[in-house]
Amino acid sequence: MPTRNKITIAIDGYSGTGKSSTAKAVASKLGYIYVDSGAMYRAVTLHFLKNEIDLNDKTQVLNALENIQIDFSYNKDLARYETCLNENNVEESIRGMEVSNYVSAVSAIKAVRDAMIAIQRKLGEAKGVVMDGRDIGTVVFPNADLKFFLTADTKIRAERRQMELKESGNEVSLTDIIKNLEDRDKVDSSREISPLRRAEDAIEIDTTGLSFADQVGLIIDKANETINV
């Protein structure tokens, strides 16, 4: 039997649309590598917060970036990929509201984006990769074989985010989460460097009324069509 062609899949969209969980499931079903670009920016943000880096001080930012190593490890017990910062598992730490409140500002810094994009492109060189984020189909992999852009109603996105936080032991009001999402949407969409936008050739999927299985299924079907062409 001939070997199936491997492709690169880019999944972009707003926070809370199910990008990461969908990308993980798609990668697992296809036997591909999953790269959570959002987790990379969250890890940088956590590092900056812990080391009190002044975001307006270019020298501090560059020096901090030189001391950052980001990897992903697969946790067999939990069946998930987890983020490691300088060899420490920070998967839970990067999901808190403190990081959420600062990640858009950190992500807007050109030096940060340049550093992360370089890592992301290297990870995707061999194909057989599913990567999600906000600029994967437009900047990181503009020639990706398949691109998707996920959207959803803001209140639904906030409810999903609130459930995630509860599962990790954090109680946050829906009002605070909605404000955080709206603020992040504004910053991510209006920033000068790599703004959040749908690539012209991306397939848009509104996940508001879709089950998780349905949205994963839609992407898998499109992927198989592309692989078998």
N, C-alpha and C positions, 0 to 999 in steps of 0.2 A: 504494500500500500504506500503511495507517495506521501512524503511529509507535508503536513499542512503548512501553508505560508503563514508566517507570523506578521502581525501588524501592530501599529502603534495607535492606541485609542486615547483621545483627549476628552476629558469630561470637565466642563466649566460650569459656573453658575453661582447663584447666591448662596449665602450661608443658610443652612437649615433646609435645603432642598433634597438632601439625601445623597449628595455627591460622593462623600467618602464611603459611606456604607454600601452604596451602589457600586462604586468602582472596585471596592474590595471583593464583593460578590462576583462581579464580572471577571475579575482577574482570577479568582479561585476556580470558576467554572471553565475558563479557557486555559488554565494552567500557566497564566502569565504572571509577571512580576507586578506588584502594586506599589506605586509611589504616591504618598500623601503629601503633596506640595504645601498644603495649608499647614500641616503639622511641622514642616520645616520652618516656616515663618513664625509659627507659635514657639518653636524651640529657640529661635533667635531672640524673640521677644522675652521669653523667660530668662535667657542668659543676660540680656540687657537690663532687665528689672533687678535681677539678683546682684548684678555688678554696678547698679546705679549709673548706667551709661547715659550721658547727655546726648539726646538724639540730634541736637543742633551742633554738636562738636564732631566734625568730620574725622579728626585724628582719633578720638575715643572710639568712634564707630568702626573705623578701619582696623584699629588694634584689637578690638573685641572680636571682629569677624575672623581675624587670623588665629584666634584661640578657640574656634568653634569647630567641632566635628559632629556631624549628624549622620546617624545610621538608622536602619530599620531592622528589627529582629522579629522573627515569627514565634509567637507564643502558642505552642501546640495545645496546652491545657485550655486556653481560652479561644483557640482557633482564630487568632487575629494578629495583624502586624502591629508592632509597638515602636514608638519613637525613642531613640537613645541620643542623649546630648552628652558629648564627652564621656562616652561609655556608661552613662547613668540612664536608667529607664525613667523617662519623664512623661510617659503617656498620660497619666492622670493629672499631673501638675499643669500641663499645657492646655488642658480643657477648661480650667477655671475662669471665672468672670474677670479676674484681674488681668490675665493674659488677653482675654477677649476684648477688653476695653482699650488695649494698647496695640494690638497686633496690626490694625490697619495703618496706624501712624508709622510703625516700624517697617511695614511692607512697602510703604510709599518712598522709602529712602533708596536712592539709586544704587548706592554701594551694596546694600542688602540684596536688592533684586538681582544685581549683576552676579553676586556670589552664589545665590540660590539657583539662578537660571543655569549657570555653568555646571553646577552639580546635577541638576535635573536633566540637562541635555546629555551629559555623560552616561547617566543611568539609562537613558532611552536609546543609546546608540545601537544596541543589538536587536531592537524591536522586541515584540512579545511583551509589551509594557502597557499597563493601564495607569494613567496619571490624572489626578483631578486637582482642580484649583480655580483660579480666576483669569489666568492668562495663558493657559496651556495651549489652546488651539490658535491663539492669536500671536503669541510671542515665543513661547518655549518650543512648541512643535507646530509651526504654521503649515508644515507639509504632512501632518499626521494623516494616516490612512482613513481615520474615522473620527469625527468630532461631534460632541453633543453639548448642548447648553440647557441646564436645568433651571426651572423657575417654579415658584409656588407662592400662594397667598401668604402675606406677612404674618398674620395671626397663626396660621397653620405651622409656619416655620418656627415661630416663637414657642408654640406648644410642644413641638418636637424637641426643640433645644431644652425646654424646661424639663421634659421627661429624661433627657440624657443627663442633665445636671442632678436630678433627683436620684438617678441610678448610681451616681458617683458620690452621693451623700451631701449634695449642695442644694439648699432651698433658696430659690431666687424667684421674685415675683414676675408674673407675666408682663406687667407694665415695664419693668426694668429691662427685660429681655427684648421686648418689642423696640424700645428706645435704642438699645445696643445694636440691634439688627438694622434699624433705619439709619443710625449714624454710620455704621460700617458700610451699608449700601451706598450712602452719599460719598463717603471718602473713597471707597474702592472704585466707584464709577466715574468720579471727577478728577482723580489724581492724574498728574501729567505723565507719569511713567507707568506703562503697562496697565491702563485702566481696565476695569471689568466691563467686557462687552462681548456680544455674541459674534463669533467669526462668521463671515458671510456664508461659508459652506457647512456650518454646524447645524445639526438637527436639533430643533428646540423641543423639549419635553416639559410640559407643565405637570408637576408631580402632586398638585393639590389634591386631586381626587383619585390618585393611583395608589394601589397597594405596593408595598416594597417588591413583592414578587413580580408584579406587572411591569414596573419600571426597569427592573433587572432583565426581565424577559424581552422587552423591547430592544434593549441594547445588544443582548446576546443574539437575537434574530438578525439585526443589522450587521453585527460583527461576522456572523457565519456567512451572510450573503457576500460581504466584502472578501472574506478569506477564500471563499470558493469561486470567486470570479476568475 
